[in-house]
Amino acid sequence: MAKEQIAVAELVLNMILGKTGNTRVDYFPQKPDFPTDAPYEQSFERATPESQGISSDLFAALLRELDASKDTEMHHFMALRHGKVICECNFAPYSKGMWHVTHSMCKSITGMAIGMLVEEGKLKLDENIYDIFSEHVNVLSKIFRPVITVENLLTMTSGVTFNESGIVSGNDWLGSFLNSPVNGKPGTEFQYNSLNTYVLSAIVTKRTGETLTEYLTPRLFKPLGITKYYWETCPKGITKGGWGLFICAEDMAKLGQLYLQKGNWKGQQLVSEYWVEISTARHQKTQNDTYGYGYQIWMEQRPGSFEYNGMLGQNVMIYPDMDMVLVTNAGNKELFQDCIMLNIIRKYFPADYHPAEVLPANPLSYELLKRLCGELENGENMNRMPSESRASFMHRGWKRNAVSRIKDPGNKYSCRIFRPAVSPSGYHSFMQVVNGRTYVMEQQHIGIAPLFVQVFHNNMTDGISKVSFAYEAGIFCVSFTEGEVTHKLPVGFRKAENGCVDLHGEHYLVATLGEFTKDENHVPVLKLEITFIEECVKRKAHIFFHEDSEIEIRWNETPGRKMILEGLSSITEELSGNFLYHSLLGDKNITTELLHRLMEQTIEPVVQGKLEEKNAFPTE
């Protein structure tokens, strides 16, 4: 196994064994609080869809279908035509003007920086990266290394085997990349690898003495009026480049509009027109029915269109022939470009669709569109259980007193939940009964943050040791004690309530939605959905209150088990045949299936807790 695979395997093993805390990568808090009071600069003009040649009915139908899809979890949507915002919708609990993780969408911004360096004469595309970073390459590598050019990094054709999994293997990502094996001949085969983009960021620092963020601030962010953003760095202080950027949806739209305008912004050429043209041309054929790849930019289905694309639904779609830009933030169940969300959007803007320059005003349709957006943003009309999206209820045609099923891996704890709604008076009495109760958890390896957040930000849990409940001044709160910090979260029962969690000095904004119910055995259940509104993930918990003063918590997260297991599939296959991990797990007959089952139970754990002071919990 390669070094990075061993590191991932070690991380997986620690999760399975319930070990919390450190990884091989040094942790340091770097996430700032969202700058709520910072002024927003250079907002786009707003206009009706009809004034820009598109009907309000089209956008209403598109938003309804996106919201109804069981595989789509929309957070933000924005559409521009002729440089004006003609549709914007923020799906509860994601509020307007909040920054959002972009994942790989920011690769396209790193590509812009490389174009600027080339224009300034500080870099050439045919330069060998081993010459640029000669001091990081060992003697043998210098002798046997093939030439890998800057352009190979831009087109994802470096062939370097050190990829995304390497971010948990240690602090020196650049050195590991430069000294890793190379598959095939560089420049010949498309192999998507976020570390290619990270090295592009390192090149910016090498040639300018500035981080990528410092380099782009006066050249891109400030001219565009982008003030609310932050971009994570690696332990060595290099901007991650290929991921780790948080930015607002309207600022994402500015970056799309910039390329729609051939790199020109208010008369200033921020990115050369030549670079815009060459970076948005198809340089590589890609797999999985996608449309090709340029320089850190994906081609789109519509002829001449292209896209900045990030996993789970972070996209800026640019349609030059329609003079349009579309922006999405989401937490979908699919990773990249060939996904249900984008296919829905493509259906509404097919190659043979050509909007008019202007349509007759339609006040009724426009008002209905605004009302729909208001309902989706408000969230109170969603009428849903926290464990299921509104879309999935619409998809199945369920109603609030329908029967649903909760499952854990293996169905060991499967049970049927009847009548998910409890009357308002029942809510009140339930809150009064649990008020002041604290439960000590028997298994202390679960964190308030989803695994997705922990791994991507190298901010691993200390484990939840206690869970407490309080009902004061009409506000119901659930508190989770994790390490030395207690996260007190107000819970909303018709609309999610905003709160904040402190993860080792990094503050993450959350919104918590709850519901009280009873299972078929009349065991009281509290369902919680904790949304990390700066991220694209949610933490879910079903808390069962038993008569013997014990609780059982069934944890889940979304996107969750299926996606995490797909990402770990190659590692778990190797682990199942590795004698070292057999011995550590105490079983020489570990199979891939069993390892997956162990991981499923790690991703969707069931834990128990006991009341600090014995006091039987009434069932009626």
Residue pairs with C-beta under 8 A, 6 or more apart in sequence:
1 9
1 574
1 578
2 161
2 162
2 180
3 166
3 169
3 170
3 176
4 162
4 163
4 165
4 166
4 168
4 169
4 176
5 165
5 570
5 571
5 574
6 169
7 23
7 24
7 165
7 166
7 168
7 169
7 170
8 165
8 168
8 169
8 568
8 571
9 571
9 574
9 575
9 578
9 581
10 24
11 23
11 168
11 455
12 568
12 571
12 572
12 575
12 599
13 575
13 581
13 584
13 585
14 20
15 451
15 599
15 602
16 585
16 598
16 599
16 602
17 584
18 443
18 445
19 445
20 444
20 445
20 447
20 460
20 461
20 462
20 463
21 460
21 461
21 462
22 460
23 168
23 458
23 460
24 168
24 169
24 170
25 167
25 168
25 169
25 170
25 171
25 235
25 458
26 171
26 235
27 458
27 459
27 460
27 504
28 235
29 504
29 505
29 506
30 232
30 233
30 506
31 230
31 232
31 457
31 506
31 507
31 508
32 230
33 507
34 98
34 99
34 228
34 509
34 534
35 227
35 228
38 227
38 228
39 227
40 97
40 225
40 227
40 228
40 248
40 250
41 225
41 226
41 227
42 224
42 225
42 254
43 250
44 80
44 83
44 84
44 85
44 250
44 253
44 254
44 257
45 83
45 84
45 85
46 84
46 85
46 86
47 84
47 85
47 86
48 56
48 86
48 361
48 366
49 55
49 56
49 58
49 59
49 79
49 86
49 87
49 359
49 366
49 369
50 56
50 358
50 359
50 360
50 361
50 362
50 365
50 366
51 86
51 358
51 359
51 361
52 81
52 82
52 84
52 86
52 355
52 358
53 81
53 355
53 356
53 357
53 358
53 359
54 79
54 81
54 86
54 355
54 356
54 359
55 359
55 362
55 365
56 362
56 365
56 366
56 368
56 369
57 362
57 365
57 369
58 348
59 79
59 86
59 87
59 369
60 365
60 368
60 369
60 372
61 348
62 344
62 345
62 348
63 77
63 87
63 89
63 369
63 372
63 373
63 376
64 372
65 344
66 72
66 74
66 77
66 341
66 344
66 345
67 74
67 91
67 376
67 390
67 391
67 394
68 391
68 394
68 395
69 340
69 341
69 344
69 391
69 395
70 389
70 391
70 392
70 395
71 332
71 333
71 334
71 339
71 340
71 341
72 313
72 330
72 332
72 340
72 341
72 344
72 391
73 313
73 330
73 331
73 332
73 333
73 389
73 391
73 536
73 558
73 559
74 89
74 91
74 313
74 328
74 329
74 330
74 341
75 90
75 91
75 94
75 100
75 313
75 329
75 330
75 331
75 536
76 88
76 89
76 90
76 91
76 94
76 100
76 249
76 327
76 328
76 329
77 87
77 88
77 89
77 90
77 91
77 249
77 326
77 327
77 328
78 85
78 87
78 88
78 89
78 249
78 250
78 252
78 253
78 326
78 327
79 85
79 86
79 87
79 88
79 324
79 325
79 326
79 327
80 86
80 253
80 256
80 257
80 324
80 325
80 326
81 322
81 323
81 324
81 355
82 323
83 257
83 323
85 250
85 253
87 369
87 373
88 96
88 249
88 373
89 372
89 373
89 376
89 377
90 96
90 249
90 376
90 377
91 376
91 377
92 376
92 377
92 378
92 379
92 382
92 495
92 496
93 379
93 495
93 496
93 498
93 511
93 513
93 531
93 533
94 100
94 329
94 531
94 533
95 377
95 533
96 377
97 228
97 248
97 250
98 248
98 509
98 533
98 534
99 228
99 229
99 230
99 246
99 247
99 248
99 534
100 246
100 247
100 248
100 249
100 314
100 329
100 534
100 535
100 536
101 245
101 246
101 314
101 534
101 535
101 536
102 243
102 245
102 246
102 247
102 252
102 310
102 314
103 243
103 310
103 311
103 312
103 314
103 536
104 194
104 197
104 242
104 243
104 309
104 310
104 311
104 314
104 336
105 245
105 252
105 308
105 309
105 310
105 314
105 315
105 316
106 231
106 241
106 242
106 243
106 244
106 245
106 247
106 308
106 310
107 194
107 197
107 241
107 242
107 243
107 296
107 308
107 310
108 255
108 296
108 297
108 308
108 316
109 216
109 220
109 245
109 255
109 308
110 197
110 200
110 201
110 204
110 212
110 241
110 242
110 296
111 154
111 200
111 279
111 295
111 296
111 297
112 216
112 220
112 255
112 271
112 275
112 279
113 200
113 201
113 204
113 212
113 215
113 216
113 219
113 220
114 123
114 150
114 154
114 200
114 203
114 204
114 295
114 296
115 271
115 272
115 275
115 276
115 279
115 295
116 215
116 219
116 220
116 271
116 275
117 123
117 203
117 204
117 207
117 208
118 124
118 125
118 275
119 271
119 272
119 275
122 207
122 208
123 150
123 203
123 207
124 150
125 149
125 150
125 151
125 154
126 149
126 150
126 151
127 149
127 150
128 147
128 148
128 149
129 148
129 149
129 150
129 152
129 153
129 158
129 178
129 199
129 203
130 137
130 141
130 142
130 145
130 147
130 148
130 178
132 150
132 203
132 206
132 207
133 174
133 178
133 202
133 206
134 142
136 174
136 175
136 178
136 179
137 145
137 178
137 179
138 179
141 178
141 179
145 182
146 159
146 182
146 185
146 186
147 186
148 158
148 159
148 160
148 182
148 186
149 186
149 187
150 200
150 203
151 187
151 295
152 158
152 159
152 186
152 187
152 196
153 196
153 197
153 199
153 200
154 196
154 200
154 279
154 283
154 295
154 296
155 187
155 190
155 283
155 284
155 293
155 294
155 295
156 190
156 191
156 192
156 193
156 196
156 284
156 293
157 186
157 187
157 188
157 189
157 190
157 191
157 284
158 182
158 186
158 191
158 193
158 196
159 182
159 183
159 184
159 185
159 186
159 188
159 189
159 191
160 177
160 180
160 181
160 182
160 183
160 193
160 195
160 196
161 180
161 181
161 182
161 183
162 173
162 176
162 177
162 180
162 195
163 193
163 194
163 195
164 193
164 194
164 195
165 571
166 173
166 176
166 177
166 195
167 173
167 234
167 458
168 455
168 458
169 176
170 176
171 234
171 235
171 236
172 236
173 195
173 198
173 234
173 236
173 238
174 198
174 199
174 202
174 236
174 238
177 195
177 198
177 199
178 199
183 189
183 191
190 284
190 285
190 286
190 287
190 293
192 286
194 242
194 243
195 242
196 242
197 241
197 242
197 296
198 234
198 238
198 240
198 241
198 242
199 241
200 241
200 296
201 211
201 212
201 238
201 239
201 240
201 241
201 242
202 238
202 241
204 210
204 211
204 212
204 215
204 239
205 211
205 212
205 215
205 238
205 239
208 215
211 233
211 237
211 238
211 239
212 231
212 238
212 239
212 241
213 230
213 231
213 239
219 270
220 226
220 270
220 271
221 227
221 229
223 265
223 266
223 268
223 270
224 251
224 254
224 255
224 258
224 265
224 270
225 254
226 247
226 248
226 251
226 254
228 247
228 248
228 251
229 245
229 246
229 247
229 248
229 251
230 245
230 246
231 239
231 240
231 244
231 245
231 246
232 239
232 240
232 243
232 244
232 245
232 457
233 239
233 240
233 244
234 240
243 310
243 456
244 456
246 534
249 327
249 329
250 327
252 308
252 316
252 327
252 329
253 316
253 325
253 327
255 308
255 316
256 308
256 316
256 317
256 318
256 325
256 326
256 327
257 325
258 264
258 265
258 270
258 271
259 271
259 276
259 280
259 306
259 318
260 318
260 320
260 323
260 324
260 325
262 273
262 276
262 277
263 269
263 270
263 271
263 272
263 273
263 275
263 276
264 270
264 273
278 294
278 295
279 294
279 295
279 296
279 297
280 294
280 295
280 297
280 299
280 306
280 318
281 294
282 291
282 292
282 293
282 294
282 299
283 292
283 293
283 294
283 295
284 292
284 293
285 292
286 292
286 293
286 298
288 336
288 337
288 338
289 338
290 298
290 299
290 336
290 337
290 338
291 298
291 299
291 300
291 301
291 337
292 298
292 299
293 299
294 306
297 306
297 307
297 308
298 306
298 307
298 308
298 309
298 337
299 305
299 306
299 307
300 306
300 307
300 317
300 318
300 319
301 346
301 351
302 319
302 321
302 346
302 349
302 350
302 351
303 321
303 351
304 319
304 320
304 321
305 317
305 318
305 319
305 320
305 321
306 317
306 318
307 315
307 316
307 317
307 318
307 337
308 315
308 316
309 315
309 336
309 337
311 335
311 336
312 330
312 331
312 332
312 334
312 335
312 536
312 559
313 328
313 329
313 330
313 331
313 332
313 339
313 341
313 536
314 328
314 329
314 330
314 536
315 326
315 327
315 328
315 342
316 325
316 326
316 327
317 325
317 326
317 327
317 328
317 342
317 345
318 324
318 325
319 325
319 326
319 349
321 354
322 349
322 354
322 355
324 349
324 355
326 345
326 349
328 341
328 345
329 536
330 341
330 536
331 535
331 536
331 537
331 538
331 558
331 559
332 339
332 340
332 341
332 559
333 558
333 559
333 562
333 563
334 340
334 341
335 563
375 381
378 495
379 495
379 496
380 494
380 495
382 390
383 390
383 393
383 400
384 390
384 393
385 393
385 404
385 420
385 515
385 527
386 513
386 514
386 515
386 527
386 528
386 529
386 540
387 404
387 406
387 527
387 529
387 540
387 542
387 556
388 404
398 404
400 420
400 421
401 419
401 420
401 421
403 416
403 417
403 418
404 416
404 417
404 420
405 414
405 415
405 416
405 417
406 413
406 414
406 415
406 417
406 542
406 554
407 414
408 414
408 554
408 601
408 604
408 606
409 561
409 597
409 600
409 601
409 604
410 597
410 600
410 601
412 606
413 552
413 554
413 606
415 519
415 520
415 521
416 519
416 520
417 517
417 518
417 519
417 520
417 525
418 518
418 519
418 520
419 517
419 518
420 515
420 517
420 527
421 515
421 517
422 430
422 515
422 516
422 517
422 518
426 516
427 493
427 516
430 516
430 524
430 526
431 469
431 471
431 476
432 471
433 617
433 618
434 469
434 471
434 526
434 545
434 617
435 469
435 470
435 471
435 472
436 469
436 470
437 468
437 469
437 611
437 615
438 466
438 467
438 468
438 469
438 611
438 612
439 466
439 467
439 468
439 550
439 551
439 609
439 610
439 611
439 612
440 465
440 466
440 609
440 610
440 611
440 612
441 464
441 465
441 466
441 467
441 553
441 607
441 608
441 609
442 607
442 608
442 609
442 610
443 605
443 607
443 608
444 463
444 464
444 465
445 461
445 463
445 605
446 461
446 463
446 464
446 553
446 555
446 605
446 607
447 454
447 460
447 461
447 462
447 463
447 464
447 482
448 461
448 464
448 480
448 482
448 487
448 501
448 503
448 530
448 539
449 459
449 461
449 501
449 503
449 508
449 532
449 539
450 532
450 537
450 538
450 539
450 557
450 560
451 557
451 564
451 603
452 535
452 536
452 537
452 557
452 559
452 564
453 459
453 503
453 508
453 532
453 535
453 537
454 460
454 461
457 506
459 503
459 504
459 506
461 482
461 483
462 482
462 483
462 484
463 482
463 483
464 480
464 481
464 482
465 481
465 482
466 479
466 480
466 481
466 486
466 609
467 478
467 479
467 480
467 481
467 543
467 551
467 553
467 609
468 478
468 479
468 481
468 486
469 476
469 477
469 478
469 479
470 476
470 477
470 479
470 488
471 477
475 490
476 490
476 491
476 493
476 514
477 488
477 489
477 490
477 491
478 488
478 489
478 491
478 512
478 514
478 526
478 528
479 486
479 487
479 488
479 489
480 486
480 487
480 489
481 487
483 504
485 502
487 499
487 501
487 502
488 499
489 497
489 499
489 501
489 510
489 512
489 530
490 497
490 498
490 499
490 512
491 497
491 512
491 513
491 514
491 528
492 511
492 512
492 513
492 514
493 513
493 514
493 515
493 516
495 513
496 511
496 512
496 513
496 529
496 531
497 511
497 512
497 513
498 509
498 510
498 511
498 533
499 509
499 510
499 511
499 512
500 507
500 508
500 509
500 510
501 507
501 508
501 510
508 532
508 534
508 535
509 532
509 533
509 534
510 530
510 531
510 532
510 533
511 530
511 531
511 533
512 528
512 529
512 530
512 531
513 528
513 529
513 531
514 526
514 527
514 528
514 529
515 526
515 527
516 524
516 525
516 526
516 527
517 524
517 525
517 527
518 524
518 525
519 525
519 544
522 619
522 620
523 544
523 545
523 546
523 619
524 544
524 545
524 617
524 619
525 542
525 543
525 544
525 545
526 542
526 543
526 545
527 540
527 541
527 542
527 543
528 540
528 541
528 542
528 543
529 538
529 539
529 540
530 538
530 539
530 540
530 541
531 538
532 538
532 539
536 559
537 557
537 558
537 559
538 557
538 558
539 555
539 556
539 557
540 555
540 556
540 557
540 558
541 553
541 554
541 555
541 556
542 553
542 554
542 556
543 551
543 552
543 553
544 551
544 552
544 553
544 554
545 551
545 617
546 552
546 617
547 616
547 617
547 619
548 616
549 610
549 611
549 614
549 615
549 616
549 617
550 608
550 609
550 610
550 611
551 608
551 609
551 611
552 606
552 607
552 608
552 609
553 606
553 607
553 608
553 609
554 604
554 605
554 606
555 604
555 605
555 606
555 607
556 603
556 604
557 603
560 603
560 604
561 600
561 603
561 604
564 599
564 603
565 572
565 596
565 599
565 600
565 603
568 599
572 592
572 595
572 596
572 599
573 592
575 581
575 590
575 595
576 590
576 591
576 592
576 594
576 595
579 588
581 590
582 588
582 589
582 590
585 598
587 594
